[in-house]
Amino acid sequence: MPDYVVYGGRLRSTLPIPELRVANASTGQQSPSWHFESSTAEAPPLESAAEIGQDELFENVWARFLRASDTLRLQFDDTGIFDLHDGATRIVWYKKHGCERDVARADLIGRVLPLAEHERGQLALHASAVCLEGRAIGFMAPKNYGKSSLAMSLVTAHNAKLLTDDTLIVSPSTGVAMPGVHSVRLWEQTAGHFQQLGASRPVLSDKRIFEQLPDESLEMAEAPIDALYTLVPTGPDSDTTVQREALDGIAATMALIQYQKLGPLLGGPDAARVFDGAATLATRTAVYALHIARDFARLPDAARSIAQWHAR
């Protein structure tokens, strides 16, 4: 069973996960943080389980989070059930017959592991992030806002290193960001502009994934956060290519809550923990609204400005 590096730890899996980098002797800790296995059996019933929250991922496709005394359960309509045991360190996937493996791995990487990190007090943000001169810069946004394209523009043209794509795990108490997913999904029309990243393969939703980025383009260590940006796209006719606006404590906290990765799945006491983490992080980290032209031709200029802001 190979180990993979993700979110500052190691995942030992009985299934191949091509989206993640295989761990080696030089990759941080040696013992696995999580064990992942799959099962063709029916998921066992949960005794006295409480539903914490639910989220409609796509039209008529829902995810539900249930908490029992010794098990966390994420239940997906399309891929099956993921149970987290032993303090969210052991994960069992009860797979749904005929499900798409790409989608199931996306559920594992994008929601199940972030839930495990939430359980140990970390904040999971819907963000891509790079490192410039050893400090992390994160771009928070919904799907299709261009956060991956902006991150890769900094990597390919300004010597930034990719810290993670799409999911950023942060320690609220220290303001430190964890290395995460070192593969990148880009829309077909965008991927053609980043051929220097190497080979890619098609995935669902008309995207291509770059799984073998050059080692020199990756940040494999945790990094203190220099700034977090929430993307605010402007029209292509806007005079502003890129401009940042500092957010105060309340606005910064609300932005961090808005872009926490697990969304409506975390209700009740779990939502309160997210609020506390966001409020703590907002006191330690600069948070900005990033007004940026939604125009790929102007993206290099926007990336250049951001790199200049964070030059040391």
N, C-alpha and C positions, 0 to 999 in steps of 0.2 A: 504494500500500500504506500503510495507516494505521499509526502507531505507537501503542502502548498503554503506559500506565504500570503497573508492577507490581514489587513487591519491590525498590524503590529504583532501578530501571532502566527501560529502554524495550524493548518487544518489537515488532519489525517483522514483520507477519504478512500473508501472502497471503490469509488467510481472515478474515472478521469474527469478533470475539470480544466479544459484547455484555456479558459479565460484567465486562469491564475498561473503565477510563476511557480515552478517546482523549487522547493527549498533545497539548499545545498549546505555544505559545512560552514560556509562563511555567512550564512543568513541568520543572524541573531540567535535567539534561543533555540535549543535542540529538542525539547520536549513539546508535544502537540498541545495547543490550547483547546482544540475541539477535535472530537472524533465524529465522523459522518459515515453513515451506512444506509443502505436502502433495503426495503422489505416488500415482498409481494403479498404478504398477509394483510388481513383487515386490521385497521388500527383499533387498539383496545379501547373500550369505553373509559371516559374519565369520571372518576368519582367526585361528586360535589364541585364540578367545574363551573366557573363564572365567566360569562362572555364579557370581555373588556372593551372590545370595539370591533368595527367592521369597516371595510373600505371597498368601493366598487372600482376595480382596477381597469376594467374595460367594460363595454356595454354588456350587462348581465353576467359579468364574471366578478365574483366577490372573494375577498379574503376575510377571514375571521380569526380573532385572537381570543383564546380561552386560557384561563389560568386555574390550575388545580393546586393542591397542596404540594405536590412534588414534580409537577410537569407543566411546562408551557406548551401550548399547541397553536400552531398556525395552520389553518385549514383553507386551502385554495380550491375553488371550483374546478379549475382546469388541470392542476398538476397533482393534487392529493394533499396529504397531511404530513406536516413536519412536527415531530415531538421533540422537545428539548428537556433533557434529564440532567441530574447530577450538577445542579447549579448552572444549567445551560451550557455545559461542556460536552455533552454527548447528544448527538442529533440523529434521529431515526426518521427516514423518509418512507412513508407508506404511499407508494406511487399509484397514481390513477392509470388504469389501463389505457394505452394509446396516447398518452400525453406527449407533448413535444419536449425532448430533453433540453433543448436550448432554453425554453421557458422555465423548466424546473430548476436549471442551474441559475438562471436569473433570479428566481425566487429565493434560492439558497443564499446567493451572494448579496442580493439587494434588500432582503427583508429578514430572513431567518438569522443570519449572522449579526446584522445590526440589532435585532432583538436581543441576542445574547450579549452584545456590548451594552445595550440599554440596561440589561439586568445587573451589570456590574458598575453602573453609574456613569457610563459614557453617553455622549450626545451624538446621534447619527444624523447627519445633514445631507439633504439632496444637493450635492455639490461636486464639482470637479476641482482639483487643486494641483498647483505646481509649487516647486521650491525655487526661489531665486536667492543665491548667496546664502543658502542654508536656512532660509525662513520661508514659511508656507503662506501662500496666497490662495484663498478659496473663492469660487464663483458659484453662488447659490441661485437656482432657477428651476422652474418646472421643466418638463420634457419639451424639447424642440425650441429652446431659447438660445442655443448656441454655446452653452458653457464648455462642452468638449472641444468645439472648434477654437474657441478663444484660448483654452488651455494649451492646445497643440500648436497654435500660432506662437505662443511664448516659448514652447519647447523647441520648435524647429528654427526660429529666427532670433531668439534672445538668450540662448543657453540656459533656459529654465529646465528643470527636471520634473517629470510627471510624478506626483505624489499619489494621486488616485483619480479614477474617473467615476463620476455619477454618485458615489457614496463616500462621504468624508466622516471619519470617526474622530471626535475631539474629546479631550479631557477637560471638562468645565473648570475644574479646580486648578489646573496648571496652565491652561491655554495652549496645550501641545496637541498637534495633529498627528494621526497615525498614518503610516503608509498603507495603501489599500489595494485597489484593483489596478493592475498595470497593463490592462488591455483597454482599447478605446473603440467605442462604437460611433460611427459617423454615417450620416446620410450618404446615399450613393453619389449624389452630385457634389457633395463636399469632400468625400474621400479621395476623389481624383486630384484634389489640390495638395494632398499630403503623401504623394507616392514615395517620398524619401523615407517614410516610416517603414517601408518594406511591404511584404505580402499581406493581403487581407482576404477574408472569405465572407460570402454573403450570410446574413442572419435574418431573422424575421423583421418585418416592418420596413422593408426596403433600405436596410442599413448594411454596412460592411464593418467587420470587426478586425482590428489590428491586434494580433496576439503576441507577436514576436518583435516588440520594440527594441531598439538597441539598448544595451545595458547602460551606456553612458547617458541615455535620455531618461533614466529612471532614478527616483529617490527611494531608497529602501529603508531609510531610518526615519524615526519620528522627528518632528521639527516644530519649533515654536511658531505660532501664527503671527504674521506681520499684519494681515488684514483679511477680512471677509467681505465680499461684495455680493449684494443682491442685484441681479441683472434687471435693468429697466429698458427694454428696447425702444428706440425711437424710429420713426419712419425713415425710409431711404432719402426723403427730401429734406430731412432735418439738417440744419447748419452745424449741429454738434456731432462730431465723430465719437468722442468719448469725454465724459465729465463725471466726477465723483462728488457725492454729497454726504458728508458725515452724518450719521444717525446718533441721536442722543440715547441715553440709557433705556428709556421705555420703547422707543422706536426700534432700537437695536435688538432688544429682547423679543419684541413681536416679530421681527424679521427672522430671527433664529427659530422661533416657534413655528412660523409659517413654513419654513423649509426643513423642519425635522422630517427624516426620511419615512418614518412609519405612519405618519398622518393620523387619520381617524382610528387606526387600530389601537392606539394608546388612549384609553379613556380612564376616568376615575382617578385613583391614586397614581397610575402610571403617567397620566397627563400632568398631574401636579409635579411629579419628578422631572418631567421635561421642562416645565416652567421654571422650576428652581435651577436646573442646569443651564437653561438659556439666560436667566437673569445673572447667574454667577459668571458665565462666559462673557456677557456683555460688559461687565465691569473690568475684564482683563484684556479685551481684544477690541481693536478698532473695527467698526462695522460701517460700511458705506452703501448707499444706493449708487449703482453704476449706470448712468445714462449712456447708452451705446447705440450707434446707428445699426439698424438691422440691414446691413449691406455688406456682402462678403468682400467686395472690392475695397472697402474701407477698413476691413479687419486688420490688415498689417499696421496701419497707422494707429488704430486703437491699441493693439498689442505693444507697439513702440512706446506709446505714452505711459501705459501701465508699467512697463519695464523701467522707464525713467523714474516714475514715482517711487519705485522700490530699490533703486540703485543705492549702494552704500559705498 
